[in-house]
Amino acid sequence: MTARAWARIEPLALIAAALAIGMAIYYVWLIRQQGNQPLPWVLALLLAGALLAAYGAGRELPYRRAALLAAAGALTTLGLLALLSIGWPIVAAGLLALASLLRAPQPRAP
């Protein structure tokens, strides 16, 4: 990729998305190792947070800030609910999405 293409991508949001996807895979593996079925709503929140963070990685996309805010809220809340087991990396993904949101340039008024 050229330097110009990388300038349009927010790396913290991509890291948050990758971490959320990795935790979704780990969650499914861990729960199946215990002989249980993964909860659909947990997977839905992890994957939705990952998709929203990946969308928010594009610096020039419309609704980028809303997507990053939703990803940060979903991932941080889920991570806090699972804090005693696999929650810390999920909280980290949520905080990375929030950091990406705070690094975003403010939209300029016309």
HELIX and SHEET records of a PDB file:
HELIX    1   1 ALA A    3  ALA A    7  1                                   5    
HELIX    2   2 PRO A   11  GLN A   33  1                                  23    
HELIX    3   3 PRO A   40  GLY A   56  1                                  17    
HELIX    4   4 ARG A   64  LEU A   81  1                                  18    
HELIX    5   5 GLY A   87  ARG A  103  1                                  17    
END                                                                             
